[in-house]
Amino acid sequence: MKNIGIHTLSFYVPSIYLSIAEIAEARNITPEKLTNGLGLQKMAIADVGEDTSTMAANALLSLIEKNNINPNEIGRIYLGTESALDAAKPTATYAVGMVEDHLIPKFGSRCFKNCDVVDLTFACIGGVDALLNCADWVRAGSNRKAIVLTSDIAKYDLLSAGEYTQGAGAMALLITENPNLLTLHEEIGVATKSEPDFFKPLREVSKKTVLEAVIQELNLEVESDDLLKKLSLLGNTLWNLPSDTIQVHRETPVFDGEYSNKCYQDRVREALEHYYEQTNEIALDFDKAICHLPYAYQGRRMLAEIWFEWILKTKNQTWITEIFGEIPPDFEAKKVFLKSLSKHPLYLEFVKHKIAQSEVASSEIGNMYTSSIFMALLSMFTVAKDANENLTNCSIAFLGYGSGSKSKVFKGTVNENYLEGLKSVGNIFEALNNRKQISFGTYVSHHKGEIKTPMADSYGFRLRNIVGEESPTQLGYRYYQFEG
């Protein structure tokens, strides 16, 4: 059996952030509700000129340069994202194209010519899908190498329930045989169910409705039908479209936070059962648990009941009663009992030893969507390393989730050379400490698209321009440049 897994990795986090305490104050939320309740401290924000592809490209370039990787040896680059820039052209092609052009002086033209590149989308679990797909591909050949990219901007409407969980960033993982960092086991627990908990639909609005709103706001004395006829004669692409409606794709999602939490919990529960059926292993008994983290404490809040359910299945009744007391038979009383589990000393020990290390980076970044589970992994490695904790042969339960909805549970084992795999990565917390803080007012203006120039001096790829109506055959195409 081949030893396949993550050889090393890299990350990219935007250079600006907003303090959670500041947004809490502005939104009249008790700061402790967000800091102590959800584990939030700072929110990473993509700067002007940054998008999904630039962040992915920055993470990819960092991985290649810091590890002296020959791009010609990479046969597959799969990007997990739910912040795609196009409905047809993969965001990964933009990212790989940027890096390929940047590497011409060293590797010549088209160094990724024979590399398979694609996007995978299933909300926040798209990166896990990319990882497991690439691992299978490396396992099926000889001396194959693949790179997994994850990149997202988690943006929510102002004043929405998800606003304070926003974040952004990207990661790149090198997948090889005999990896330094982590071996991935082949068995995967999977649970899928179509759910409306979180999605980004195409919206439609009639042209007449748009014009009626403009007429009302500007107090114009004109009928919407007459104005529409006049606009259609100007040759503008928007008003000349054959349809009476305009399709709108927004960055912000339609979501139900409480319902999504339940879907997350239900799918993870089912995936853990499926994993157990294949392996006879209880994944929550592994040394560490790495969860998808929409916010830092989501994993610990979601797992308490599931953790207790596994105790009920695997421990004798006498031991359970001694530790937890009698379980109330009444439904309402039982709900109160289950809610109290998150504060039980035994569960707090579980959190401390298996989850807490992975939460620290998320507190400083916010939701990274597809990247969050891999940032949790890096957080665990970094915190353990700083504490001189030896993780060799540590077993890790990966608990991935994507709205819509799907969970995957799989196992990783930390390899003997894992510190070698971390050498090129750098300290994530040092990087986070070097970011620039912006004010709440600046954040709101930026969220509305009112700020047109970058707010931080940074090094890397940036959006140069998006082609306008002057070139109909390239309308909407994105061009990038490298700065620094």
Secondary structure, DSSP 8 states (H G I E B T S, - for coil): ---EEEEEEEEE--SEEEEHHHHHHHTT--HHHHHTTS---EEEE--TT--HHHHHHHHHHHHHHHTT--GGG--EEEEE-S--S-SSS-HHHHHHHHHHHHTHHHH-TTTTTT-EEEEE-SGGGHHHHHHHHHHHHHHHSSS--EEEEEEEEE---TTSTTGGG-EEEEEEEEEEES-SSEEEEEEEEEEE----SEE--EEEEEHHHHHHHHHHHHT--S-HHHHHHHHHTTT-HHHH-SSSEEEEE-SS-EE-HHHHHHHHHHHHHHHHHHHHHHH---GGGSSEEEE--SSTTHHHHHHHHHHHHHHHHHS-HHHHHHHH-----SHHHHHHHHHHGGG-HHHHHHHHHHTHHHHHHHHHH---GGGHHHHHHHHHHHHHHHTT---TT-EEEEEEEETTTEEEEEEEEE-TTHHHHHTTT--HHHHHHT-EE--HHHHHHHHTT---S-SS---EEEEEEE--TT-GGGTT-EEEEEE-
